[in-house]
């Protein structure tokens, strides 16, 4: 499900929280569309009185800092459009480099349930609960999808663009 934008509700939550203006560091890979998004997010947070500092890092440093858990927030490409939710197992589940969330035990349980589900329905139920937990507790937010530009010869058929920038070459053929 989708959580609608509600600035009044956000201000209520902020006022009821223990936040007192401390700086939150948002790390991001420099020069990417994620850096642009992080700057927009920073401006929106500042409107609410949340002190966010965007820290652009080269890719290697970004991954090192992220995997060490040395950040408050991060803007990065996520797998919200992944082909199979089992990919979450390696990024946020028991095999993840770091345990990022206060709900990690529940996340691990749902990742395990989804992985060992005997039927498609069991897997879908577990992964739906996992995605709803991520959404309800705002552990991750999908902000945008990158544009995937593709140029190809008009005689080539079967070309389909996938949001994960994947191409199924076996579907391609040359028109006679």
N, C-alpha and C positions, 0 to 999 in steps of 0.2 A: 504494500500500500504506500501511498504518497502522503507526505506530511506537508500541509500547505504553509506558505510563508505567513507569519503572524508576528509583526514587530511588537505589538502591545503585549502579547503572551511572552515573547522573548524578554522584554523588559521586566515583566513580572517575575519570570524565572531568575533573571539576573539579580533583581532586587532581593529576592528570597535566598539567594545563594551566599556563600561565604567569600565570593570574589570581592576584592577591595582595590582593584586597579593595578595589580601586579602585572608586569610584562609577560606576555606569552610569546614564545619564539616559534615561528612557523618556518620550517625548513623546506626548501624546494630546489630542484635542479635548475641552475641558471640558464637563461636563454630559451626556455621552453614555454609552451602555451600554459603550462602549470604555473609558471612564474607570473604570467599576466593574470591568471585566475586568482592567485594568492594576493596580488595587489588589490584586486577588486574586493576580495573577502576582507582584507585588512581595512579598507575604507568602510565597508558595511559594519564591521565590528566597532570601529572608531565611532560611528554614529550612535551606537548603543552604550559607548563608554568603556568598551573592552580594549585594552592596550595590547595590540598585536604588532610584533615586529617581524617583517619578512626577511629571512636570511637566505639569499641565493647561494648555492654551493655547486662546485663542479660535480659531475656525476659520481665519480669515485668517492669523494668526500661525503656527498649526500647519502650514498648507500652505506657507507661506514657509520655515519652518525645515526642514520635510521635504524640499522641493524643493532647498534649498541643501545638504542632506546633513549638517546640523549636529545630529546626534543619534546616540545609541548604539543605541537601540531605539525602536520605535513600535508603538502599538496602534491599528489602524484597520480600517475595513471593507475587506475584500479581495474579490477576484473568484473565490473558489474554486468558486462555483456558476455561473460565467458560462455564457452560451449557446454561446460558441465560444472556444476557447483562443487564437485570434488576438488577442483583446483583451489578452493578456499582452504583445504586441508593443509597445504604447504605454505600458504601465505598468512593465515591467522589461526590455524588449528594447532594440534599437538606438535607438528613438525616445523612450525614457524621458528625463525631465528630468535625472536623475542616474544614474550607474552605481553601484548600491548594493552589489554583491557581489564577492567575490574571484573568483568563477567567471563573471564577466560575459562573457568571450569565449565560453565554452561556452553560456551562456544565449542570447547573441546568435545563435550558430550554430544552435541548436535552434529559436529563434523564426523565423529565416530559412527553415530547412528546412520547418517547419510551414506557413509562409505560402506557399511555392512548391510544396508537394507536389502532384503531378499527380492522385493518387487519395486517396480518403478514408483508405485504409489507410496510405499514406505520411504523411499529416498526423497520424493517430492515433499512429503509431509515434514521430514526432518529439515530439509534445506529451506522450506518455507518458514519454519519456526526460526531458523538461523538468520535468514534475511530479515525477518520481522524484528528480531532482537537487535540486529545491527541498525535497522531503521528507527525503531522505537527509542533506543538509547542514544541515537545519533552518534554511533561509533564511527561511521563513515558516511559521507554525503557525496552523491553523484551530482556534479555540477554541470558538466558538459561532455560532449564527445568531439574529438578532433575531426576535422574535415579530412576525408581520404580522397585526394585527387588522383585520377587515373586517366592516362592517355593511351590509346591503342588504335591500331589500324582497323578501319571500319569493316574489313573483310574477315576479321577475327570475331567469331561468335561464341556465345556461352560465357562471356565475361560478366561476373557479378562481383560487386564490391561489398565486402563484409566490414562491419564497424571495427573489428579487431585487426584490420589491415591484412586479412588472410585471403589468399586466392587459391581456388581449386583448379589447378592447371589441367587436371584430367577432364574438366568440363569444356575446355576450350577446343575450338576447331576452326580451320580455315574454310571459308565459303568457297564452293567450287566455281 
